[in-house]
Amino acid sequence: MQYIAPIAIGILYALLMSLVREPHRRRLNAVMVAGAGAAYLSGGGMGGWEFPFTALLAYVAFRGLESWTWIGVGWLLHTAWDIVHHVKGAPIIPFAQTSSLGCAICDPVIALWCMRGGPSLVDLLRGRRRSGKPRTGPGSREGVSPESPSPTSG
């Protein structure tokens, strides 16, 4: 369960964020990754190195205001920081010894979603539920039999 729950939390995060419309979704995620950069400051497990990491993630989050890719990079950087804290024995939640490990599992799930452009998972699920298949782009021939004439033919 210690490995499955963080994956579920990452998916739940993406689902909940999907309720926010663009461009606010991207900007809110930039703020979230900036906050994640400061998550270890109170514990100080890495001493003075906590400050440059926080500054780095603040810069990445700033770039993320206009780019999903930068937000994904921020979550991957946070994953690396989680691993360092887990190995050192300085967890993100002091009374939960494996909390940094859980965060290191959850963060790449969020990063993957961000690297794909932070799509609305709610819209994707709605599209599948209606047709039984994922939605395709405009001009698709979904539901048209192969014998039907092309919409562009004469």
Secondary structure, DSSP 8 states (H G I E B T S, - for coil): -TTHHHHHHHHHHHHHHTTS-TTHHHHHHHHHHHHHHTTTTTT-TTGGGHHHHHHHHHHHHHHHTS-HHHHHHHHHHHHHHHHHHHHHT--SSTT-TTHHHHHHHHHHHHHHHHHTT---HHHHHHHHHHHSS----TT--TT--TTS--TT--
